Amino acid sequence: MEENKPNNLSMCKFLRARNPYGMMEGGDHPWFLLDDANTICWCISSSGAVGPDNGLVSPTNCREGRSCFVPQDADDL
């Protein structure tokens, strides 16, 4: 199951998340989700729980291969 957890470099730069433990941004492991079931995710590009491609937003869905995916190291925001 651990191998299914994405690392921060494989997720879209527009993905944001919040869970009962606080914001999941910054630090050495910005997407270390302690409680996946209670995490709320949204896309800052579409401003909602559905991405620009009409697909659901989540750490496991917002990865390379989606038409709206933008890598973490992309300079344009």
C-alpha positions as CSV (number, residue, x, y, z in Angstrom):
1,M,0.0,0.0,0.0
2,E,2.9,2.4,0.7
3,E,4.1,2.1,-2.9
4,N,0.7,3.7,-4.0
5,K,1.4,6.9,-2.1
6,P,2.8,9.5,-4.5
7,N,5.8,11.6,-3.7
8,N,5.7,15.3,-4.0
9,L,7.6,15.4,-7.3
10,S,5.1,13.2,-9.1
11,M,2.0,15.3,-8.3
12,C,0.7,18.4,-10.1
13,K,2.0,21.7,-8.8
14,F,-1.6,23.0,-8.7
15,L,-2.8,20.4,-6.1
16,R,-3.4,21.6,-2.6
17,A,-4.6,19.7,0.5
18,R,-5.7,20.2,4.1
19,N,-6.4,17.6,6.7
20,P,-7.2,17.7,10.4
21,Y,-3.5,18.0,11.2
22,G,-3.0,21.2,9.1
23,M,-1.8,22.2,5.7
24,M,0.2,19.7,3.8
25,E,2.6,22.1,2.2
26,G,6.3,22.9,2.8
27,G,9.0,21.0,4.6
28,D,11.0,18.0,3.4
29,H,7.8,15.9,2.7
30,P,5.0,18.4,1.7
31,W,2.6,15.6,0.7
32,F,3.1,13.2,3.5
33,L,-0.6,12.5,4.2
34,L,-1.1,11.2,7.7
35,D,-4.8,10.5,7.3
36,D,-5.8,10.1,3.6
37,A,-9.5,9.5,4.5
38,N,-9.9,12.9,6.1
39,T,-7.8,15.0,3.7
40,I,-9.6,17.6,1.6
41,C,-8.0,18.3,-1.8
42,W,-8.5,21.0,-4.4
43,C,-6.9,22.4,-7.5
44,I,-5.8,26.0,-7.5
45,S,-6.1,26.1,-11.3
46,S,-9.8,25.2,-11.3
47,S,-10.5,26.4,-7.7
48,G,-12.4,23.2,-6.9
49,A,-12.4,19.5,-6.3
50,V,-12.5,18.8,-10.0
51,G,-9.6,19.7,-12.2
52,P,-9.6,21.6,-15.5
53,D,-10.0,18.2,-17.3
54,N,-13.2,17.4,-15.2
55,G,-11.4,14.7,-13.3
56,L,-11.4,14.4,-9.5
57,V,-8.6,16.0,-7.6
58,S,-6.5,13.9,-5.2
59,P,-2.8,13.1,-4.6
60,T,-3.2,9.7,-6.5
61,N,-5.1,11.3,-9.4
62,C,-3.2,14.5,-10.0
63,R,-0.2,12.9,-11.6
64,E,1.7,12.8,-14.9
65,G,-0.5,11.6,-17.7
66,R,-3.5,13.9,-17.0
67,S,-4.1,16.5,-19.6
68,C,-4.0,19.3,-17.0
69,F,-0.9,18.0,-15.2
70,V,1.9,20.6,-14.6
71,P,5.2,19.3,-13.0
72,Q,6.3,20.7,-9.6
73,D,9.5,22.2,-11.2
74,A,7.6,24.1,-13.9
75,D,8.3,27.9,-13.6
76,D,5.0,29.2,-14.9
77,L,2.2,29.5,-12.2
